[in-house]
Amino acid sequence: MTQNNYDVTADLTPEGRVEWDLMVAGEVYQDSHPEIERKRVEAKKLFRAYNALDYDQETERRAIMEQLFAAVGDDVFIEPNFRCEMGRNISIGSHAYINFDCVMLDNAPITIGDYVWIAPMVGLFATNHALDFEERKAGACQAKPIVIEDGVWLGGHVTVLGGVTIGRGAVIGAGSVVTHDIPAGVIAVGNPARVLRPITDADKTGFCERIAARDAAR
């Protein structure tokens, strides 16, 4: 795991630092503040540069990930067109695969574990605009953390909202909207996502045994 030790808030004004600290702490903050917008633009420049790289430019891709994210593990692959809000509030574990057109609004921390697979067009939306129109118009937002534990598989077009933890090894069916915590080792589907059933040994196909036998015969 490579940690990004650069203090992204070092060049904020005192007023901007207040809004940033409120944002990551889960308090109501001014999303339209110029300093927040400046940090958003910095992230956009990085993810646009990442998306423009070719597949064989592994060193360059890795360098941008290490600059953009708070932490990134080994063997992480992100397909274009990846987009995020701040970048620096995202931590990704090792052996994670993020498929095409993923969007992460990381105004609060988004933590992704090891061996997490994210299908195309998934959205992780940690932030939420104010419900009151006048507050919303003035830029009021509030963000809550998202945690995706080890071994989770998010199906295509899944949406995960702020404040949600998805437990180890869970599978979220395509098109689901996850508004509440999902326990480990289950299949959850729907809008809002609800637990369908646990994942059991009956779901195994014998694939690992077949590959082990094939490799042993070499």
N, C-alpha and C positions, 0 to 999 in steps of 0.2 A: 504494500500500500504506500503510495507516494502522497505525502501531505503537502499542501500548498501553504507555506508559512508567510506569504506576503499579506500584509494588512491592507485589505482593499478599502478600508475606511480611513486610511492615514491622511488622504488629501481632501477629506470632507470638511466643510465649514462646521462650526459648532452646531448651528441649526440643522444642517444636513445630517450630522451624526446623531442628533436626537431622533430624527425621523427614521434613520436606519436602525437604531437600537430598538425603537418601538416596533418596527416591522419584524425583525427577527425574533423578538420576544413574544410575539403573538398579540400585541396591543394594536389599537387603531392608530394608523399612521397616514400621512399625506402621500399617497402614491404619485401624485402629480408634482411633487416638490422637484425643483430643478436638479438638486443633487442626486435624488433617486433616479431621475431620468438620465442623468449623465452616466451613472453606473450601469443602467440598462443599455445604453448605447455602447459602452465598453464591451459588454458581453456580446452584443449583436455583432460587433466587428470580429470577435474571436470565433463565434460559431459560423459566421458566414465564410471566414477563411478556412475553417475546418471542412465545411460542406463542399468547398471548391477543390479540395485535394483529391488526387487519384488514389485508387486502392493500394498501389504499390508504394505510396509515400508514408510508410508506417512510422518512420522517425518523426516526421513533421506532424502527423496526426496525434501521436503520443504527446509531443511537446505542447500542442494547443490544449489537449485535455488536462495536462498538468497545470497549465496556466489558468484555464477557465474554471475548473472545479476546486472544491475545498480539499478533496481527496479522491484518488482513483487507484484501484487495484491493478493487478497484473491481468493480461489477456482480456482486456475490455475492448469490445468493438461496437462502434456506433455508426449506423448507416445515415446517409443524408436523407432528407434535410432535417437535421436536428435543430431545435430551437429552444431557448430557455430565457428566463427573465433576468437573472443576475449571475447565474453560473456558480458563484462562490458559495452558495448555500447548498450545493449538491455534493454528496459523497457517494461514490460507486465502488462496490466491492470487486473482488477478482472474478474472472470468468463470466462476466455479465455480457449479454448481447442485447442491444437496443436496435430494433428494426426501423424501417423507413418512417419519416415524418412524425417523430416523437416530439411532443411539446411538454416542457417542464416549467411551470411558473413557480420558481423557487424563492418567493419572497420570505418564506419561512424555510427551515432546513428540510431537504428531501434526502433521505438516507436509503440507499439501495444496497442490499446484501450481496453475498457471493452467489454465483450461478443463477442469477435472476435473468429471466428471458422476458423481453417486452416486444410484443408483436407490433405490426405496422399501425400507425395513426393512433397511438395511445396518448392520452393527456393526463399528466399529474399536475393538478391545479391546487397549489397550497393556499392561494390568496382568494379573497372574496370581496367584492365591492359592498359598500354600505347599502342597506335596504331602503333607508330614507332617501328620497330623491335629492333633497337639498344637500345632504351630507355627501351623497354619491357624486353629485355635480361638482362639489368642492374638492373631490379627490380622496375621500375617506375610504380606506381599505383595511382589512384585517386578515392576517395570514396565520395558518396553523400547520405544524409539521406533518409530513407524510413519512411513514416508515414502511419499506417493502423488505421483509426479512428474507433470509437465504432460501434459494430454491423456488421462489415464487415464479409462476408463469402468468403473465397478463395477456389475454387474448386480444385479437384485433379490435380497434376502436373502443377499448376500455377507457373509462374516465375514473380517476381516483381524486376525491376531494380532500381538502385540508382537514387535518385532525385524525386521519385514518391510519391505522396500522394493519398490515396484511401479514398474517402469521406464516411461519416457515413451511415451505412446500405447498402452499395453497395454490389452486388454479382458479383464475377468474375468467368466466366464459366471455366470448366475444360480444361486444356491444354493451357490456354491463356498466352501470354507474355505481361506484362504491362510495357510499356516504357514511358508513359506520365500520368499525373494526371487524375484520374477518379472522377467525381462529386458524391455527396451524392445521395443515393436513386435510383440507376440505376442498370441495368444488363449490364455488358460489357463482350465481348467475342472476341477471335481471336488473331492473331499474325500479327501486334501489336493489342492489345486489343482496341476495339472501342465500344462506347455506343450503345447497341441494342435498349433499351427502358427504360422508367422509371418504377419503381415498384409502383403499385397503389393498391387501395383497392380491385380491381378485382382479385389480386393475393392471397387474404386471402381465406382460406379454411373453416373457421368456427371452427377450432381446439380449439382456446382459449375459445370460448363460450361453446363448448361441455365439455371441462375439468372443466370450472367454474360451469356449471350446475351439472356435476357429483359430484364435491366436495361439492356443496351446499346441495346435496341430502343425504350426508352421515350422 
